[in-house]
Amino acid sequence: MSSSTEARIRELTAPMWRKKLFAVLWDGNGADLRPHLVAHLEYMIALEKAGKLFASGPLDFGASSDGLTVFNVASKEEARALALQDPFVVNGVRSFRIREWTVMEGSFGIQVNYSDSSIEIK
């Protein structure tokens, strides 16, 4: 790679966020998750409120029992410990693998409407 290309890459990536997160790829193997869904949702909501959950939800909604969770924690070990406590894992209906993910690009927006106190996330 030329030095001008390397310099341009450094220039483009220098201001990027570089936030390290941990993506948990859940494999449900087609299992029926409903018997453990309430406990799983309560667990995820608790992690969200504790600031450890960046995002989570099913993959191919309704078509599989797989999912994706992104933890906002300090280490892969902490992400693994949280994943092992998920009721789906505890009850043997999901397995998982963890990948470190560094967020570089993207955006989100929040609109607050004063007139009706509504909030929209874009």
GROMACS elastic network, one bead per residue, 0.5 to 0.9 nm:
[ bonds ]
;  ai    aj funct       b0    kb
    1     4     6  0.83707   500
    1     5     6  0.65109   500
    1     6     6  0.68395   500
    2     5     6  0.52356   500
    2     6     6  0.63684   500
    2     7     6  0.86535   500
    3     6     6  0.50115   500
    3     7     6  0.60358   500
    3     8     6  0.85631   500
    4     7     6  0.50145   500
    4     8     6  0.61621   500
    4     9     6  0.86465   500
    5     8     6  0.50936   500
    5     9     6  0.62268   500
    5    10     6  0.86934   500
    6     9     6  0.50914   500
    6    10     6  0.62767   500
    6    11     6  0.86334   500
    7    10     6  0.51210   500
    7    11     6  0.61744   500
    7    12     6  0.87020   500
    8    12     6  0.61317   500
    8    13     6  0.85625   500
    9    12     6  0.51723   500
    9    13     6  0.60656   500
    9    14     6  0.83329   500
   10    13     6  0.53019   500
   10    14     6  0.57282   500
   11    14     6  0.54744   500
   11    15     6  0.79464   500
   12    15     6  0.71183   500
   12    16     6  0.77887   500
   13    16     6  0.52876   500
   13    17     6  0.87356   500
   13    18     6  0.88813   500
   13   104     6  0.77945   500
   14    17     6  0.86833   500
   15    18     6  0.87175   500
   16    19     6  0.87715   500
   16   103     6  0.83035   500
   16   104     6  0.52863   500
   16   105     6  0.67363   500
   17   102     6  0.85245   500
   17   103     6  0.65231   500
   17   104     6  0.52908   500
   17   105     6  0.72894   500
   18   102     6  0.55489   500
   18   103     6  0.53601   500
   18   104     6  0.50964   500
   18   105     6  0.85668   500
   19   101     6  0.81025   500
   19   102     6  0.53356   500
   19   103     6  0.51051   500
   19   104     6  0.70690   500
   20    72     6  0.77549   500
   20    73     6  0.84786   500
   20    74     6  0.82878   500
   20    75     6  0.89590   500
   20   100     6  0.69842   500
   20   101     6  0.57985   500
   20   103     6  0.64769   500
   21    54     6  0.82083   500
   21    70     6  0.65854   500
   21    71     6  0.59016   500
   21    72     6  0.52213   500
   21    73     6  0.67092   500
   21    74     6  0.80592   500
   21    75     6  0.83786   500
   21    76     6  0.87281   500
   21    99     6  0.86563   500
   21   100     6  0.60313   500
   21   101     6  0.51293   500
   21   102     6  0.60740   500
   21   103     6  0.74575   500
   22    69     6  0.81680   500
   22    70     6  0.54506   500
   22    71     6  0.51358   500
   22    72     6  0.67083   500
   22    73     6  0.73683   500
   22    74     6  0.89644   500
   22    75     6  0.78527   500
   22    76     6  0.65952   500
   22    79     6  0.66036   500
   22    98     6  0.65629   500
   22    99     6  0.57581   500
   22   101     6  0.55317   500
   22   102     6  0.82989   500
   23    68     6  0.69216   500
   23    69     6  0.57358   500
   23    71     6  0.63837   500
   23    79     6  0.84842   500
   23    97     6  0.82958   500
   23    98     6  0.55901   500
   23    99     6  0.51715   500
   23   100     6  0.61730   500
   23   101     6  0.63373   500
   24    67     6  0.81771   500
   24    68     6  0.56797   500
   24    69     6  0.50294   500
   24    70     6  0.60548   500
   24    71     6  0.76397   500
   24    79     6  0.79651   500
   24    80     6  0.84639   500
   24    83     6  0.75983   500
   24    96     6  0.63839   500
   24    97     6  0.57520   500
   24    99     6  0.65209   500
   24   100     6  0.88386   500
   25    66     6  0.76783   500
   25    67     6  0.61749   500
   25    69     6  0.67356   500
   25    70     6  0.87489   500
   25    95     6  0.84892   500
   25    96     6  0.54603   500
   25    97     6  0.54188   500
   25    98     6  0.62681   500
   25    99     6  0.79264   500
   26    58     6  0.88134   500
   26    59     6  0.89525   500
   26    65     6  0.82939   500
   26    66     6  0.52567   500
   26    68     6  0.58800   500
   26    69     6  0.78056   500
   26    94     6  0.63251   500
   26    95     6  0.58753   500
   26    97     6  0.68395   500
   26    98     6  0.88351   500
   27    30     6  0.82653   500
   27    65     6  0.69923   500
   27    67     6  0.68566   500
   27    93     6  0.85700   500
   27    94     6  0.54267   500
   27    95     6  0.52444   500
   27    96     6  0.57786   500
   27    97     6  0.83798   500
   28    31     6  0.55232   500
   28    32     6  0.83065   500
   28    33     6  0.80439   500
   28    64     6  0.73974   500
   28    67     6  0.77654   500
   28    88     6  0.85642   500
   28    93     6  0.60200   500
   28    95     6  0.65984   500
   28    96     6  0.85831   500
   29    64     6  0.80054   500
   29    65     6  0.67054   500
   29    66     6  0.73663   500
   29    93     6  0.76926   500
   29    94     6  0.70453   500
   29    95     6  0.83499   500
   30    33     6  0.87283   500
   30    63     6  0.89181   500
   30    64     6  0.59270   500
   30    65     6  0.53481   500
   30    66     6  0.77559   500
   30    93     6  0.87752   500
   31    64     6  0.83600   500
   31    65     6  0.61753   500
   31    93     6  0.59741   500
   31    94     6  0.77122   500
   32    35     6  0.72889   500
   32    36     6  0.87537   500
   32    65     6  0.72060   500
   32    93     6  0.77455   500
   33    36     6  0.57321   500
   33    37     6  0.58291   500
   33    65     6  0.68516   500
   33    88     6  0.72642   500
   33    93     6  0.70467   500
   33    94     6  0.87031   500
   34    38     6  0.77367   500
   35    38     6  0.76989   500
   35    39     6  0.87708   500
   36    39     6  0.55623   500
   36    40     6  0.61902   500
   36    41     6  0.87461   500
   36    87     6  0.64999   500
   36    88     6  0.63474   500
   36    91     6  0.78378   500
   36    93     6  0.88675   500
   37    41     6  0.60157   500
   37    42     6  0.84949   500
   37    87     6  0.81304   500
   37    88     6  0.78032   500
   38    41     6  0.51922   500
   38    42     6  0.61345   500
   38    43     6  0.85463   500
   39    42     6  0.51345   500
   39    43     6  0.61131   500
   39    44     6  0.86649   500
   39    86     6  0.84262   500
   39    87     6  0.61385   500
   39    88     6  0.84369   500
   40    43     6  0.50722   500
   40    44     6  0.61906   500
   40    45     6  0.86054   500
   40    86     6  0.62436   500
   40    87     6  0.52602   500
   40    88     6  0.65093   500
   41    44     6  0.50918   500
   41    45     6  0.60460   500
   41    46     6  0.85101   500
   42    45     6  0.51737   500
   42    46     6  0.61751   500
   42    47     6  0.87059   500
   43    46     6  0.51770   500
   43    47     6  0.63347   500
   43    48     6  0.86777   500
   43    85     6  0.86060   500
   43    86     6  0.68191   500
   43    87     6  0.76383   500
   44    47     6  0.50620   500
   44    48     6  0.61238   500
   44    49     6  0.86615   500
   44    53     6  0.74784   500
   44    56     6  0.79457   500
   44    86     6  0.80532   500
   45    49     6  0.61868   500
   45    50     6  0.85590   500
   45    53     6  0.84382   500
   46    49     6  0.51336   500
   46    50     6  0.61693   500
   46    51     6  0.87656   500
   46    52     6  0.88959   500
   46    53     6  0.89007   500
   47    51     6  0.63489   500
   47    52     6  0.53195   500
   47    53     6  0.55594   500
   47    71     6  0.88607   500
   47    82     6  0.87747   500
   48    51     6  0.52212   500
   48    52     6  0.58030   500
   48    54     6  0.72363   500
   48    55     6  0.82284   500
   49    52     6  0.76358   500
   49    53     6  0.79714   500
   50    53     6  0.77150   500
   51    54     6  0.75909   500
   51    71     6  0.89476   500
   51    72     6  0.72270   500
   51    73     6  0.85810   500
   52    70     6  0.88002   500
   52    71     6  0.56584   500
   52    73     6  0.57774   500
   53    56     6  0.73406   500
   53    69     6  0.76113   500
   53    70     6  0.62820   500
   53    72     6  0.55544   500
   53    73     6  0.80757   500
   54    69     6  0.77442   500
   54    70     6  0.53965   500
   54    71     6  0.54688   500
   54    72     6  0.55709   500
   55    68     6  0.81503   500
   55    69     6  0.58128   500
   55    70     6  0.52389   500
   55    71     6  0.72249   500
   55    72     6  0.88491   500
   56    67     6  0.75639   500
   56    68     6  0.56570   500
   56    70     6  0.61319   500
   56    71     6  0.84793   500
   57    61     6  0.84875   500
   57    66     6  0.89420   500
   57    67     6  0.57141   500
   57    68     6  0.57227   500
   57    69     6  0.64529   500
   58    61     6  0.54926   500
   58    62     6  0.80360   500
   58    64     6  0.80573   500
   58    65     6  0.71472   500
   58    66     6  0.60085   500
   58    68     6  0.62484   500
   58    69     6  0.86326   500
   59    62     6  0.82414   500
   59    63     6  0.80963   500
   59    64     6  0.70092   500
   59    65     6  0.75662   500
   59    66     6  0.55334   500
   59    68     6  0.65728   500
   60    63     6  0.53528   500
   60    64     6  0.60435   500
   60    65     6  0.83430   500
   60    66     6  0.76553   500
   60    67     6  0.82032   500
   61    64     6  0.67421   500
   61    65     6  0.81957   500
   61    66     6  0.86566   500
   61    67     6  0.87337   500
   62    65     6  0.75635   500
   63    66     6  0.88128   500
   64    67     6  0.84159   500
   65    94     6  0.82010   500
   66    94     6  0.79194   500
   70    79     6  0.88788   500
   70   101     6  0.86359   500
   71    79     6  0.63673   500
   71    82     6  0.87495   500
   72    75     6  0.88982   500
   72    79     6  0.82863   500
   73    76     6  0.78823   500
   73    78     6  0.65840   500
   73    79     6  0.65284   500
   74    77     6  0.84614   500
   74    78     6  0.68187   500
   74    79     6  0.81346   500
   75    78     6  0.52542   500
   75    79     6  0.64311   500
   75    80     6  0.87005   500
   75   100     6  0.88616   500
   76    80     6  0.60980   500
   76    81     6  0.86044   500
   76    98     6  0.74583   500
   76    99     6  0.80780   500
   76   100     6  0.71603   500
   77    80     6  0.50250   500
   77    81     6  0.61998   500
   77    82     6  0.87026   500
   78    81     6  0.50548   500
   78    82     6  0.62952   500
   78    83     6  0.86195   500
   79    82     6  0.51947   500
   79    83     6  0.61564   500
   79    84     6  0.86369   500
   79    98     6  0.77633   500
   80    83     6  0.50021   500
   80    84     6  0.60756   500
   80    85     6  0.87191   500
   80    97     6  0.85749   500
   80    98     6  0.72961   500
   81    84     6  0.51920   500
   81    85     6  0.65634   500
   82    85     6  0.52615   500
   82    86     6  0.67015   500
   83    86     6  0.53017   500
   83    87     6  0.89393   500
   83    89     6  0.73424   500
   83    96     6  0.77293   500
   83    98     6  0.89884   500
   84    87     6  0.82604   500
   84    88     6  0.89088   500
   84    89     6  0.60009   500
   84    90     6  0.67093   500
   84    96     6  0.88485   500
   85    88     6  0.84000   500
   85    89     6  0.68287   500
   85    90     6  0.61875   500
   86    89     6  0.53620   500
   86    90     6  0.61510   500
   86    91     6  0.86241   500
   87    91     6  0.59201   500
   87    92     6  0.83745   500
   87    93     6  0.86848   500
   88    91     6  0.53132   500
   88    92     6  0.61950   500
   88    93     6  0.52771   500
   88    94     6  0.54766   500
   88    95     6  0.82815   500
   89    93     6  0.59486   500
   89    94     6  0.50780   500
   89    95     6  0.61718   500
   89    96     6  0.82348   500
   90    93     6  0.79423   500
   90    94     6  0.85037   500
   91    94     6  0.80276   500
   92    95     6  0.74379   500
  103   106     6  0.78003   500
  107   122     6  0.89905   500
  108   121     6  0.73484   500
  108   122     6  0.58628   500
  109   120     6  0.82776   500
  109   121     6  0.58009   500
  110   119     6  0.69989   500
  110   120     6  0.57394   500
  110   122     6  0.60496   500
  111   118     6  0.82481   500
  111   119     6  0.56811   500
  111   120     6  0.50930   500
  111   121     6  0.63908   500
  111   122     6  0.76569   500
  112   117     6  0.69059   500
  112   118     6  0.59889   500
  112   120     6  0.65700   500
  112   121     6  0.88731   500
  113   116     6  0.60606   500
  113   117     6  0.54880   500
  113   118     6  0.52873   500
  113   119     6  0.63106   500
  113   120     6  0.82965   500
  114   118     6  0.71715   500
  114   119     6  0.89454   500
  115   118     6  0.79701   500
  116   119     6  0.89938   500
